[in-house]
């Protein structure tokens, strides 16, 4: 209970002084034909084996 109150006071103080808390983010960048080529290659690598080959692979 005390910790929650202290964190609340700290947050209010930070807000009053323009200090922002960091939060996790993810940024994905890319473009052009290379991204599409890489994605296509990845899909080719994860294709399931044909039924006749999957029995011998196990």
C-alpha positions as CSV (number, residue, x, y, z in Angstrom):
1,X,0.0,0.0,0.0
2,X,2.8,2.4,0.9
3,X,4.7,1.5,-2.3
4,X,1.7,2.2,-4.5
5,X,1.2,5.6,-2.8
6,X,4.9,6.5,-3.2
7,X,4.9,5.5,-6.9
8,X,1.8,7.6,-7.4
9,X,3.5,10.7,-5.8
10,X,6.6,10.1,-7.9
11,X,4.5,9.8,-11.1
12,X,2.7,13.1,-10.3
13,X,6.0,14.8,-9.6
14,X,7.5,13.6,-12.8
15,X,4.4,14.7,-14.8
16,X,4.5,18.1,-13.2
17,X,8.2,18.5,-14.3
18,X,7.7,17.2,-17.8
19,X,9.6,13.9,-17.2
20,X,8.2,11.0,-19.2
21,X,8.5,7.3,-18.3
22,X,10.0,5.1,-21.0
23,X,8.0,2.2,-22.3
24,X,9.1,-0.7,-24.6
25,X,8.5,-0.2,-28.3
26,X,9.3,-2.2,-31.4
27,X,10.2,-0.5,-34.7
28,X,10.3,-2.5,-37.9
29,X,12.0,-0.9,-40.9
30,X,12.7,-2.1,-44.4
31,X,11.5,-1.7,-47.8
32,X,12.2,-2.3,-51.4
33,X,12.4,-5.5,-53.3
34,X,15.0,-7.0,-50.9
35,X,12.5,-7.3,-48.1
36,X,10.0,-9.2,-50.3
37,X,12.8,-11.5,-51.5
38,X,13.9,-12.3,-48.0
39,X,10.3,-13.0,-46.9
40,X,9.8,-15.3,-49.9
41,X,13.0,-17.2,-49.2
42,X,11.9,-17.6,-45.5
43,X,8.6,-19.0,-46.6
44,X,10.4,-21.5,-48.9
45,X,12.5,-22.7,-46.0
46,X,9.6,-23.5,-43.7
47,X,7.4,-25.3,-46.3
48,X,6.3,-28.7,-45.0
49,X,7.8,-31.8,-46.5
50,X,5.7,-33.8,-49.0
51,X,3.8,-36.7,-47.5
52,X,6.2,-39.4,-48.9
53,X,9.3,-37.6,-47.5
54,X,7.8,-36.7,-44.0
55,X,7.6,-40.4,-43.1
56,X,11.3,-41.1,-43.7
57,X,12.3,-37.8,-41.9
58,X,10.8,-38.8,-38.6
